[in-house]
Amino acid sequence: MAQNTPRLHIISYDIADPRRLTRLHRYLSGLGIPLQYSVFVAKLSPRKRARMLETIADIIDPRRDDVRIYPFPQHGERIRLGRQSFPEGIFLIDGGCDLLSLSKS
């Protein structure tokens, strides 16, 4: 995989202040797809990830807040139990980093 190839990332957070929580949630809503209220998946290039980290650092209070970003394994095993993990009409493609189908019928 080329170094600049976008890959999936799981972003989760626990924000102590409601104002910062709202700001971060709005920002991430424009960047990725919410899986749960405080968990997002986003397809990020290294450059986009670096910009995201700078923006998040400006939003949070590092003494009180916790943000975690996990690169999704390129060919890792994916297991899902229970209800669909993604909102209706959005699918994770199993063949690699070709993330999401956003088409709504």
Buried (B, 14 or more C-beta within 10 A) or exposed (E): EEEEEBBBBBBBBEBEEEEBBEBBBEBBEEBBBBBEEBBBBBBBEEEBBEEBEEBBEEBBEEEEBEBEBEEBEEEEEEEEEEEEBBEEEBBBEEEEBEBBEEEEE
